[in-house]
Amino acid sequence: MKLLPLVIFGGLLIAGGVTAQSLEVAPARVPVDEAAAIRATGLDPNERVAIRAELTDGGGQSWASQADFVADAQGNIDASKQAPVAGSYKEVSAMGLIWSMMPVTKKVNAYMAARDLGPQAVESHLLRKGKETAGAHLEQVTLADGVQRIRVHDDGLRGTLFVPPGVGRHPAVLVVGGSNGGVPRARHWLTDVSFLFHRRR
């Protein structure tokens, strides 16, 4: 039995001249209002493949999207720079596989954010002829690193104070809920650019 030589080059496994496929999401951790690029490499020139994205929301419900792409002459796909040829969305959009997601079951009416302002995990899969050959992981974070979250319950005032990292004074935003009560879902990631948030309930 003849063994093919194995070579690792640039993170790809090459066996007898055959390059393994890879799927990358970069950066792999982003604020929810920022984009990440989804790229596939190691494909055949002009090969048509599918990329599927999946997540489980804060209510335990599954969401998914899928789109077909055609690789360039070098066997690469960059979903942030090219439109899919079929699938859940049509135009060029780095996060198209995210915003075009639909619930897997018909009983789900709305997406529920990750509990306790935690990160939302998204799994992506590269499918060649229906079979997965590579995968990648993305985390969308609601709170930026270093943000302090302080519960406020003082003299009838209840809410949550979000304080951005760094010393000194910060501009502030006050978010007040409507007649339904509860705590509104504020855009806490703005604390990453030195806005101080207070949500009142």
C-alpha positions as CSV (number, residue, x, y, z in Angstrom):
1,M,0.0,0.0,0.0
2,K,1.5,3.3,-1.0
3,L,1.1,6.2,1.4
4,L,0.6,9.7,0.1
5,P,2.9,12.4,1.6
6,L,1.2,14.8,4.0
7,V,2.2,18.5,4.2
8,I,0.7,21.2,6.4
9,F,0.8,24.5,4.6
10,G,-0.8,27.7,5.9
11,G,-3.1,25.7,8.1
12,L,-4.3,23.5,5.3
13,L,-3.7,19.8,5.0
14,I,-2.3,18.7,1.6
15,A,-2.2,15.0,0.8
16,G,-0.7,14.1,-2.5
17,G,-1.5,17.5,-4.0
18,V,-5.1,17.5,-2.8
19,T,-5.9,20.5,-0.6
20,A,-8.5,20.2,2.2
21,Q,-11.3,22.7,2.3
22,S,-11.6,25.2,5.1
23,L,-14.2,27.6,6.4
24,E,-13.3,30.7,8.3
25,V,-15.2,33.4,10.1
26,A,-13.1,36.4,10.8
27,P,-13.1,37.9,13.4
28,A,-14.6,35.0,15.3
29,R,-16.0,37.2,18.0
30,V,-17.7,40.5,17.2
31,P,-20.2,43.0,18.7
32,V,-23.8,42.3,17.4
33,D,-23.7,45.4,15.3
34,E,-20.5,44.6,13.5
35,A,-19.8,42.4,10.5
36,A,-17.6,39.3,10.2
37,A,-16.4,37.8,6.9
38,I,-17.2,34.2,6.1
39,R,-14.6,32.7,3.7
40,A,-14.1,29.2,2.2
41,T,-10.9,28.0,0.6
42,G,-9.5,24.8,-1.0
43,L,-12.4,24.4,-3.4
44,D,-12.3,23.6,-7.1
45,P,-12.3,26.6,-9.5
46,N,-15.9,27.7,-10.2
47,E,-17.2,25.0,-7.9
48,R,-20.7,25.6,-6.5
49,V,-21.1,24.9,-2.8
50,A,-23.5,25.8,0.0
51,I,-22.8,27.5,3.3
52,R,-25.3,26.9,6.1
53,A,-25.5,28.9,9.3
54,E,-27.3,27.7,12.5
55,L,-28.0,29.0,15.9
56,T,-30.0,28.3,19.0
57,D,-31.6,31.4,20.5
58,G,-32.3,32.3,24.1
59,G,-35.6,30.5,24.1
60,G,-34.0,27.2,22.9
61,Q,-35.3,27.5,19.4
62,S,-33.3,26.7,16.3
63,W,-32.7,29.1,13.5
64,A,-31.0,28.5,10.1
65,S,-30.1,29.9,6.8
66,Q,-28.3,28.6,3.7
67,A,-26.9,30.0,0.5
68,D,-25.1,28.7,-2.6
69,F,-21.9,30.3,-3.8
70,V,-19.6,29.8,-6.7
71,A,-15.8,29.7,-6.0
72,D,-13.5,31.9,-8.0
73,A,-10.7,30.8,-10.2
74,Q,-8.5,30.1,-7.1
75,G,-11.2,28.0,-5.4
76,N,-12.1,30.7,-2.9
77,I,-15.3,32.2,-1.6
78,D,-15.7,35.4,0.3
79,A,-19.3,35.9,1.4
80,S,-18.5,39.5,2.3
81,K,-17.6,40.4,-1.3
82,Q,-19.8,38.2,-3.5
83,A,-23.5,37.5,-3.7
84,P,-25.0,34.0,-3.5
85,V,-26.4,32.4,-6.6
86,A,-29.3,30.9,-4.6
87,G,-30.5,30.6,-1.0
88,S,-31.8,32.6,1.9
89,Y,-30.7,36.0,0.6
90,K,-29.7,37.5,-2.8
91,E,-27.4,40.6,-2.4
92,V,-23.8,41.0,-1.3
93,S,-23.9,41.1,2.5
94,A,-21.2,40.0,4.9
95,M,-23.8,39.1,7.5
96,G,-26.4,37.9,5.0
97,L,-26.4,34.4,6.5
98,I,-27.2,35.8,9.9
99,W,-29.9,38.3,9.2
100,S,-31.7,36.0,6.7
101,M,-32.1,33.2,9.3
102,M,-35.5,31.8,9.8
103,P,-36.8,29.5,12.5
104,V,-36.5,25.8,11.8
105,T,-40.0,25.1,13.1
106,K,-43.2,27.0,12.2
107,K,-44.2,27.5,15.9
108,V,-41.6,30.2,16.5
109,N,-42.8,33.8,16.1
110,A,-39.7,35.9,17.1
111,Y,-36.0,35.5,17.9
112,M,-35.2,35.6,21.6
113,A,-31.8,37.0,22.5
114,A,-29.3,35.0,24.5
115,R,-30.1,34.9,28.2
116,D,-28.5,37.4,30.6
117,L,-27.0,39.4,27.8
118,G,-24.7,36.5,26.9
119,P,-23.0,35.9,23.5
120,Q,-25.0,34.4,20.7
121,A,-23.1,31.4,19.1
122,V,-23.5,30.8,15.4
123,E,-22.2,27.6,13.7
124,S,-21.4,27.7,10.0
125,H,-21.0,24.6,7.8
126,L,-19.5,24.2,4.3
127,L,-21.4,21.7,2.3
128,R,-20.1,20.0,-0.9
129,K,-22.8,18.0,-2.7
130,G,-24.8,18.0,0.6
131,K,-21.9,16.7,2.8
132,E,-20.2,18.9,5.3
133,T,-16.4,19.3,4.7
134,A,-15.6,22.2,7.1
135,G,-17.1,24.3,9.8
136,A,-16.6,27.6,11.7
137,H,-17.8,29.2,14.9
138,L,-18.9,32.8,15.4
139,E,-19.8,34.6,18.7
140,Q,-21.9,37.8,18.6
141,V,-21.5,39.7,21.9
142,T,-23.9,42.2,23.3
143,L,-21.6,43.7,26.0
144,A,-18.2,44.9,25.1
145,D,-15.2,43.7,27.1
146,G,-14.7,45.7,30.3
147,V,-18.3,47.0,30.5
148,Q,-19.7,47.0,34.1
149,R,-23.3,46.1,34.6
150,I,-24.7,47.5,37.9
151,R,-28.2,46.7,39.2
152,V,-30.0,49.9,40.5
153,H,-32.7,49.7,43.1
154,D,-32.8,53.0,45.0
155,D,-35.7,55.1,46.3
156,G,-38.2,53.7,43.8
157,L,-35.7,53.8,40.9
158,R,-35.1,50.4,39.3
159,G,-33.0,49.5,36.3
160,T,-29.5,48.6,35.2
161,L,-26.5,50.8,34.7
162,F,-24.0,50.0,32.0
163,V,-20.6,51.7,32.5
164,P,-18.0,51.7,29.7
165,P,-14.4,50.9,30.5
166,G,-12.0,53.8,31.3
167,V,-12.0,56.5,33.9
168,G,-13.5,60.0,33.6
169,R,-16.9,61.3,32.5
170,H,-18.9,59.7,29.7
171,P,-21.9,60.9,27.7
172,A,-25.0,59.1,28.9
173,V,-28.1,57.5,27.3
174,L,-31.3,56.8,29.3
175,V,-33.6,54.1,28.0
176,V,-37.2,54.1,29.4
177,G,-39.6,51.2,28.8
178,G,-43.2,51.6,27.6
179,S,-46.6,50.6,29.1
180,N,-45.7,46.9,28.9
181,G,-43.2,47.3,31.7
182,G,-40.1,45.2,32.0
183,V,-36.6,46.2,31.0
184,P,-36.3,47.3,27.3
185,R,-33.5,45.7,25.3
186,A,-31.1,48.6,24.9
187,R,-28.2,48.7,22.5
188,H,-25.6,48.0,25.2
189,W,-22.8,47.6,22.7
190,L,-22.6,51.4,22.4
191,T,-20.8,51.3,25.7
192,D,-17.9,50.1,23.6
193,V,-17.6,53.7,22.3
194,S,-17.9,55.3,25.7
195,F,-21.6,55.8,26.1
196,L,-23.0,55.3,29.6
197,F,-26.3,53.5,29.6
198,H,-29.1,53.4,32.1
199,R,-32.2,51.3,31.5
200,R,-35.1,52.2,33.7
201,R,-38.1,50.0,34.5
